[in-house]
Amino acid sequence: MGSVIKDFYKSDAPQFKGRSKEKRREMAIAAKLEAERGPQNEAVARDKEGNDKFDRYKRMVRHKQDKYGPSTLKQRLTHGGVDHNIDNERKAKMKNEGMSPKEIMLQKKKAMIDQKIARDRKKQLNKAEPAAPTKAMGEGLSVDDQMKISRDAAKGRNPNPDHKAIRGKMLRKPLPKDTRTDAEKMTAAVGKPRMGSSD
């Protein structure tokens, strides 16, 4: 053991850079013991069935399979490879939610009534005679009538409006100056005078 420790003291390997003498000694002892013991027995990390005890996902899958049973082929295909029976899991959750059988029965009855109402409405809509199709505007008028309506509407319009001039006039118009006091502005905004004002 002493020779290994001395080798670690003298070594200039990068893993020893900046390590104290005591730390190098600990590392030497650990390396020597590991070399003497050999590889660790892997059976320690496995359970009776040979499954890895420490793989969290695998443990969860085993637990759910024990609790709810294995998944069916249909579930694996539909839900992307689930490992446990999700139908049984759903039933167990319903029981654990604290719903009594009476409450579950009432929910089922309510759902059936809602379905019946929806079916009845659908039947009524199907039985009702379809109303006369609504005509789009001008559908029943001849082309001449439509042209006459268009001409009458265009009579009052300027045929060549100068849009730039109109916009310029609107922008050039000065806004009226606000000559109100702050108290008057506040009263107009809030609807009541400020506290402490004499108005």
Backbone bond lengths (Angstrom), bond angles and torsions (degrees), N, CA, C in turn:
res aa  C-N    CA-C-N  psi(-1)  N-CA   C-N-CA  omega(-1)  CA-C   N-CA-C  phi
1 M - - - 1.460 - - 1.531 110.09 -
2 G 1.346 116.50 -39.45 1.461 120.68 -178.18 1.513 112.57 -61.93
3 S 1.342 116.42 -36.92 1.468 119.27 -178.83 1.537 110.72 -67.17
4 V 1.320 116.19 -37.00 1.466 120.44 179.25 1.526 109.68 -65.62
5 I 1.320 116.19 -42.09 1.460 120.14 -179.63 1.527 110.11 -64.16
6 K 1.352 116.61 -42.93 1.460 119.91 179.03 1.525 111.10 -62.54
7 D 1.358 116.92 -39.19 1.468 120.47 177.76 1.532 110.88 -61.51
8 F 1.332 115.96 -40.57 1.464 120.14 179.54 1.527 110.69 -66.55
9 Y 1.360 116.61 -37.18 1.466 119.74 177.98 1.522 111.08 -61.97
10 K 1.345 116.11 -42.65 1.459 121.84 -173.50 1.533 112.50 -80.96
11 S 1.337 117.65 -20.83 1.463 121.60 -172.03 1.531 111.64 -63.27
12 D 1.336 114.72 142.55 1.469 119.49 174.88 1.537 111.01 -112.56
13 A 1.329 116.62 27.98 1.467 122.36 178.08 1.533 109.09 -65.74
14 P 1.351 116.79 149.33 1.479 119.02 -175.81 1.528 114.04 -61.85
15 Q 1.325 118.95 -27.72 1.467 119.26 -178.42 1.532 112.52 -70.96
16 F 1.354 117.36 -14.20 1.463 120.30 -179.85 1.516 113.01 -98.74
17 K 1.313 118.42 -4.85 1.460 120.70 -176.99 1.526 110.03 -63.84
18 G 1.316 115.93 131.12 1.463 121.24 177.72 1.518 113.72 79.24
19 R 1.339 117.88 4.97 1.474 120.98 179.44 1.530 109.27 -90.11
20 S 1.312 114.91 143.20 1.462 119.20 177.77 1.532 109.42 -76.60
21 K 1.328 114.99 169.79 1.468 120.57 -179.04 1.527 110.01 -63.12
22 E 1.336 116.71 -39.55 1.473 121.00 -179.17 1.530 110.60 -66.30
23 K 1.315 116.59 -40.87 1.462 120.68 -179.80 1.526 110.01 -64.73
24 R 1.339 116.95 -41.82 1.471 120.18 177.71 1.519 110.55 -62.46
25 R 1.342 115.81 -37.37 1.473 119.93 179.19 1.536 109.73 -63.25
26 E 1.347 117.04 -45.81 1.472 121.34 178.72 1.526 110.67 -59.52
27 M 1.331 115.95 -43.34 1.470 119.52 -179.34 1.527 110.77 -64.45
28 A 1.334 117.58 -37.90 1.463 121.45 179.85 1.519 110.74 -65.47
29 I 1.318 116.20 -43.41 1.474 120.15 179.80 1.524 110.15 -63.85
30 A 1.333 116.63 -44.07 1.468 120.36 -179.92 1.521 110.81 -62.26
31 A 1.322 117.40 -42.57 1.471 120.63 -179.79 1.516 111.09 -65.01
32 K 1.363 117.53 -40.99 1.467 121.95 -179.00 1.524 110.19 -65.10
33 L 1.329 116.80 -44.80 1.470 119.99 -179.02 1.529 110.87 -65.21
34 E 1.310 116.96 -40.14 1.465 120.10 179.14 1.524 110.85 -64.02
35 A 1.321 116.07 -38.85 1.466 120.10 179.31 1.523 110.99 -67.19
36 E 1.341 117.86 -37.51 1.469 121.37 -179.69 1.520 111.89 -70.03
37 R 1.338 116.44 -42.42 1.466 120.21 -176.24 1.518 112.45 -72.84
38 G 1.281 118.32 -30.54 1.454 121.20 -177.11 1.512 109.99 82.28
39 P 1.339 117.43 -173.16 1.468 119.71 -179.82 1.522 110.58 -63.78
40 Q 1.330 115.75 141.86 1.464 121.23 -179.38 1.520 110.81 -68.10
41 N 1.309 116.28 149.60 1.458 122.03 179.01 1.529 108.44 -69.06
42 E 1.324 117.20 120.48 1.460 120.97 -175.14 1.523 112.28 -76.68
43 A 1.315 118.80 -17.58 1.463 121.90 -177.88 1.526 110.92 -63.63
44 V 1.327 117.54 -21.16 1.470 121.19 179.97 1.524 110.48 -64.76
45 A 1.317 117.80 -36.82 1.457 121.86 -175.97 1.527 112.66 -86.32
46 R 1.306 118.20 6.49 1.462 121.79 -178.78 1.523 110.26 -119.20
47 D 1.334 116.75 152.37 1.451 119.80 176.92 1.525 110.19 -89.48
48 K 1.342 116.08 -171.83 1.471 120.71 -176.04 1.520 112.42 -59.67
49 E 1.331 116.29 -34.66 1.466 120.46 -178.26 1.520 112.25 -82.62
50 G 1.329 117.61 -4.12 1.461 120.55 -179.88 1.517 113.38 89.38
51 N 1.337 117.69 8.43 1.465 121.18 179.01 1.519 110.52 -83.70
52 D 1.301 116.34 150.51 1.461 122.04 179.63 1.525 108.51 -68.28
53 K 1.351 116.88 120.71 1.460 120.85 -177.27 1.523 112.53 -71.04
54 F 1.328 117.40 -28.74 1.452 120.06 -169.70 1.516 114.18 -99.16
55 D 1.314 117.86 -1.61 1.458 118.95 177.88 1.525 107.63 -81.70
56 R 1.317 115.97 108.81 1.464 122.12 -172.49 1.528 112.46 -59.51
57 Y 1.328 117.12 -43.55 1.455 119.98 -177.69 1.530 110.60 -63.47
58 K 1.334 115.72 -44.45 1.466 119.02 -179.32 1.524 111.29 -63.90
59 R 1.340 116.24 -39.08 1.466 119.03 177.82 1.518 110.53 -63.15
60 M 1.318 117.30 -41.50 1.460 121.05 -179.87 1.533 110.39 -63.36
61 V 1.342 115.79 -42.80 1.466 119.65 179.61 1.521 110.02 -62.17
62 R 1.345 117.19 -46.05 1.475 120.32 179.67 1.520 110.95 -60.71
63 H 1.342 116.09 -41.87 1.464 120.08 179.96 1.526 110.85 -61.91
64 K 1.348 116.82 -46.57 1.461 119.59 -178.64 1.524 111.41 -67.50
65 Q 1.332 117.45 -35.19 1.466 119.16 177.52 1.518 110.47 -66.96
66 D 1.342 116.70 -38.46 1.466 119.50 177.34 1.523 110.46 -65.21
67 K 1.321 116.41 -38.41 1.463 120.64 -175.01 1.523 112.79 -78.55
68 Y 1.360 117.48 -44.68 1.466 120.79 -172.73 1.532 113.83 -111.48
69 G 1.319 117.87 -8.93 1.463 120.54 -177.78 1.520 111.12 91.57
70 P 1.328 116.83 162.35 1.468 119.51 -178.91 1.531 111.22 -71.28
71 S 1.322 115.69 157.53 1.462 119.97 -178.67 1.520 110.68 -75.99
72 T 1.332 114.88 156.49 1.459 120.08 176.84 1.522 108.51 -87.82
73 L 1.315 115.76 164.45 1.472 120.12 179.66 1.527 110.13 -60.44
74 K 1.333 116.71 -40.98 1.463 121.09 -179.18 1.534 110.71 -60.13
75 Q 1.346 116.80 -42.96 1.457 120.28 179.52 1.522 111.01 -65.65
76 R 1.326 116.86 -40.87 1.464 119.59 -179.75 1.518 110.84 -63.64
77 L 1.334 117.08 -37.90 1.461 120.33 -179.36 1.531 111.33 -73.94
78 T 1.338 116.29 -41.61 1.461 120.08 -175.43 1.527 112.49 -75.22
79 H 1.319 117.22 -40.60 1.463 120.55 -171.89 1.520 112.91 -106.19
80 G 1.286 118.96 17.93 1.455 121.26 172.48 1.509 114.96 73.34
81 G 1.299 117.47 48.76 1.461 120.43 171.08 1.513 115.10 78.49
82 V 1.339 118.89 42.69 1.462 119.87 175.38 1.519 108.75 -69.24
83 D 1.334 116.24 149.70 1.460 120.16 -175.58 1.520 113.25 -97.84
84 H 1.311 117.63 -19.95 1.468 120.21 -178.40 1.525 109.35 -122.87
85 N 1.315 116.01 167.43 1.462 122.19 -176.74 1.531 109.28 -76.65
86 I 1.324 116.80 105.95 1.465 119.89 -175.14 1.528 112.59 -75.00
87 D 1.329 117.34 -22.96 1.468 119.19 176.51 1.527 110.16 -66.00
88 N 1.337 115.76 -44.81 1.460 119.33 178.57 1.524 110.81 -64.97
89 E 1.330 116.60 -35.75 1.462 120.79 178.70 1.526 109.93 -63.70
90 R 1.341 116.85 -42.45 1.459 121.32 179.97 1.530 110.79 -63.00
91 K 1.344 116.11 -41.92 1.473 120.02 179.33 1.522 110.62 -63.74
92 A 1.333 116.21 -42.15 1.468 119.98 -179.47 1.526 110.49 -64.44
93 K 1.324 117.31 -38.41 1.465 120.00 179.24 1.521 110.76 -66.07
94 M 1.328 116.69 -38.10 1.469 120.05 177.79 1.529 109.85 -60.77
95 K 1.328 116.76 -40.78 1.467 120.10 179.68 1.521 110.44 -67.36
96 N 1.329 115.72 -39.53 1.465 119.75 -176.42 1.516 112.97 -74.40
97 E 1.312 118.18 -17.45 1.464 120.59 -179.49 1.520 111.77 -71.20
98 G 1.299 117.72 -6.73 1.444 120.40 176.42 1.515 113.56 87.66
99 M 1.313 118.24 15.96 1.462 120.08 178.59 1.519 108.46 -85.23
100 S 1.296 115.15 128.43 1.454 118.92 177.89 1.527 108.97 -76.23
101 P 1.329 117.35 160.75 1.471 119.35 177.89 1.530 112.28 -57.18
102 K 1.342 116.24 -31.38 1.452 120.45 179.76 1.533 110.49 -64.96
103 E 1.357 116.14 -42.78 1.457 120.40 179.47 1.529 111.21 -65.44
104 I 1.314 115.97 -39.92 1.466 120.16 178.25 1.522 109.98 -62.35
105 M 1.331 116.64 -42.86 1.465 121.54 179.53 1.536 110.23 -62.17
106 L 1.345 116.98 -42.05 1.462 120.55 179.19 1.532 111.03 -63.49
107 Q 1.327 116.63 -40.05 1.461 119.91 177.97 1.521 110.86 -62.54
108 K 1.322 116.30 -42.08 1.471 119.88 179.56 1.525 110.36 -64.05
109 K 1.340 117.25 -42.20 1.462 120.76 179.27 1.524 110.75 -62.83
110 K 1.339 115.70 -42.64 1.462 119.75 179.47 1.526 110.75 -61.52
111 A 1.329 116.26 -42.36 1.467 120.08 179.23 1.530 110.39 -62.93
112 M 1.352 116.79 -40.17 1.469 120.30 179.57 1.525 110.67 -65.31
113 I 1.329 117.12 -40.29 1.469 120.91 179.49 1.523 109.98 -64.60
114 D 1.342 116.60 -43.26 1.464 120.30 178.53 1.532 111.14 -60.18
115 Q 1.330 116.24 -41.18 1.463 120.15 178.56 1.524 111.06 -64.19
116 K 1.339 116.05 -40.81 1.469 120.24 -179.83 1.529 110.34 -64.24
117 I 1.332 116.65 -42.43 1.466 120.48 179.23 1.524 110.23 -61.75
118 A 1.331 116.49 -42.26 1.473 120.31 -179.96 1.525 110.65 -64.14
119 R 1.339 117.17 -39.96 1.477 120.39 178.49 1.522 110.94 -64.87
120 D 1.352 116.47 -43.02 1.464 120.31 -179.77 1.528 111.42 -62.69
121 R 1.333 116.34 -41.55 1.466 119.58 178.75 1.519 111.09 -62.97
122 K 1.309 114.76 -40.38 1.461 119.00 -179.59 1.530 110.32 -64.43
123 K 1.338 116.26 -40.92 1.469 119.84 178.45 1.523 110.64 -62.77
124 Q 1.338 116.61 -42.85 1.460 120.19 -179.70 1.528 111.24 -62.48
125 L 1.312 116.38 -40.43 1.460 119.16 178.59 1.524 111.50 -65.42
126 N 1.318 116.27 -36.94 1.467 119.99 179.62 1.526 111.69 -71.28
127 K 1.352 116.92 -35.28 1.468 120.82 -178.42 1.521 111.92 -72.86
128 A 1.327 116.38 -36.51 1.465 120.29 -176.62 1.518 109.35 -58.95
129 E 1.330 114.78 136.59 1.465 118.76 -179.51 1.514 109.13 -67.92
130 P 1.277 116.56 134.54 1.459 117.97 178.71 1.525 109.83 -63.31
131 A 1.300 117.12 132.30 1.461 122.08 179.84 1.519 108.66 -67.61
132 A 1.316 114.59 159.42 1.457 118.19 178.92 1.518 107.90 -59.42
133 P 1.303 116.64 135.14 1.458 118.36 -177.48 1.520 110.35 -61.25
134 T 1.307 114.22 134.36 1.463 118.04 -178.78 1.519 109.14 -72.37
135 K 1.316 114.50 140.73 1.466 118.88 -177.63 1.518 109.06 -90.87
136 A 1.284 115.49 142.23 1.464 119.62 174.45 1.521 107.69 -71.28
137 M 1.325 116.74 158.12 1.455 119.73 -176.54 1.525 110.27 -59.44
138 G 1.286 114.95 128.88 1.460 119.99 176.82 1.513 113.72 81.46
139 E 1.315 117.32 6.75 1.467 118.50 -177.06 1.524 111.36 -70.45
140 G 1.344 115.68 -36.63 1.455 118.56 -177.74 1.520 113.42 -86.19
141 L 1.320 119.04 -5.79 1.463 122.62 -177.02 1.521 110.40 -91.43
142 S 1.297 113.76 150.99 1.465 117.95 176.50 1.527 108.87 -77.03
143 V 1.305 116.93 169.26 1.459 122.05 179.99 1.525 110.25 -63.52
144 D 1.317 117.50 -38.96 1.471 120.43 179.69 1.524 111.08 -63.09
145 D 1.358 116.11 -43.39 1.467 119.38 179.27 1.536 110.85 -62.40
146 Q 1.321 116.52 -41.90 1.463 120.42 179.91 1.530 110.85 -63.74
147 M 1.320 116.76 -40.27 1.466 120.66 179.17 1.522 110.73 -64.42
148 K 1.361 117.18 -39.18 1.457 121.83 -179.79 1.531 109.85 -63.11
149 I 1.321 117.27 -42.73 1.475 121.58 179.39 1.526 109.77 -62.09
150 S 1.330 116.51 -42.64 1.470 120.58 -179.75 1.523 111.53 -64.03
151 R 1.357 116.55 -40.97 1.468 120.02 -179.39 1.526 110.79 -65.98
152 D 1.350 116.40 -41.66 1.473 120.11 -179.70 1.532 110.43 -62.76
153 A 1.321 116.88 -39.31 1.460 120.15 -178.71 1.526 110.98 -69.28
154 A 1.325 117.57 -30.46 1.464 121.30 -175.92 1.526 113.04 -87.25
155 K 1.347 118.75 -6.05 1.472 120.71 -176.10 1.516 112.34 -59.08
156 G 1.327 118.01 -43.23 1.461 121.02 -174.71 1.518 113.19 -81.89
157 R 1.297 119.21 -6.78 1.467 121.21 -175.72 1.528 111.44 -84.72
158 N 1.325 115.02 151.02 1.460 121.68 173.71 1.532 106.54 -77.02
159 P 1.325 118.55 123.85 1.464 119.44 -175.76 1.528 113.15 -68.10
160 N 1.323 118.82 -29.01 1.467 121.81 -179.19 1.527 110.49 -128.93
161 P 1.308 118.77 73.24 1.476 118.80 -177.97 1.528 110.48 -72.33
162 D 1.326 115.64 143.16 1.463 121.29 176.64 1.535 107.00 -96.15
163 H 1.322 115.20 94.36 1.470 120.65 -173.29 1.523 112.11 -64.60
164 K 1.331 117.22 -37.16 1.467 119.90 -179.41 1.516 110.86 -64.12
165 A 1.335 116.68 -41.52 1.471 120.15 -179.00 1.528 110.46 -66.25
166 I 1.316 115.82 -40.73 1.474 119.84 -179.56 1.524 109.68 -62.82
167 R 1.323 116.99 -45.06 1.464 121.81 -179.29 1.534 110.32 -65.01
168 G 1.335 116.56 -40.06 1.462 120.16 179.21 1.519 111.90 -62.35
169 K 1.336 117.18 -41.31 1.467 121.54 178.36 1.521 110.17 -60.82
170 M 1.310 115.33 -42.93 1.463 119.38 -178.15 1.525 110.66 -64.35
171 L 1.327 116.72 -38.58 1.458 120.11 -177.96 1.520 112.08 -76.17
172 R 1.330 118.16 -29.63 1.462 122.03 -177.52 1.522 112.45 -76.78
173 K 1.315 117.24 -20.20 1.457 120.05 -177.16 1.524 108.99 -64.50
174 P 1.334 118.77 120.95 1.472 118.97 179.79 1.531 110.51 -73.51
175 L 1.314 114.34 144.64 1.462 118.90 176.42 1.518 108.67 -77.76
176 P 1.315 118.08 144.93 1.463 119.30 178.94 1.522 110.28 -64.70
177 K 1.341 117.39 139.86 1.449 121.92 -177.21 1.521 109.26 -75.15
178 D 1.322 114.92 137.34 1.463 120.70 180.00 1.528 108.23 -86.17
179 T 1.319 116.35 112.38 1.470 120.80 -176.27 1.525 112.08 -103.85
180 R 1.310 118.39 11.89 1.462 120.65 -178.38 1.532 110.96 -76.54
181 T 1.317 115.12 155.07 1.466 119.66 175.46 1.528 108.49 -80.05
182 D 1.337 115.47 169.28 1.465 119.77 179.37 1.528 111.32 -61.29
183 A 1.330 116.14 -38.88 1.463 120.32 -179.38 1.531 110.29 -64.02
184 E 1.341 116.46 -39.96 1.463 119.85 179.76 1.535 110.83 -67.84
185 K 1.338 115.81 -38.35 1.480 118.90 177.41 1.526 110.96 -63.61
186 M 1.345 115.75 -41.69 1.460 120.38 179.87 1.518 110.78 -64.56
187 T 1.316 116.47 -41.55 1.458 120.91 179.37 1.525 110.33 -62.83
188 A 1.327 116.50 -41.52 1.462 119.94 179.67 1.520 111.28 -66.48
189 A 1.327 116.78 -36.71 1.467 120.14 -177.24 1.517 111.32 -75.44
190 V 1.325 117.00 -44.64 1.464 121.17 -173.47 1.520 111.81 -90.97
191 G 1.293 116.30 -32.83 1.456 118.96 -179.82 1.508 112.70 99.70
192 K 1.332 117.73 -3.38 1.462 120.47 175.78 1.530 107.95 -145.51
193 P 1.294 117.66 152.97 1.472 119.59 -177.40 1.517 111.54 -69.48
194 R 1.346 115.47 158.17 1.470 120.78 178.52 1.514 110.17 -66.10
195 M 1.329 114.10 153.18 1.468 118.43 177.27 1.531 108.86 -67.43
196 G 1.306 117.31 134.66 1.452 121.12 177.12 1.504 114.50 87.84
197 S 1.312 118.80 -5.73 1.469 119.52 178.95 1.512 108.78 -81.67
198 S 1.315 116.70 151.48 1.476 120.81 -175.89 1.517 112.76 -85.12
199 D 1.306 118.43 -5.73 1.479 120.52 -176.48 1.480 111.88 -67.39
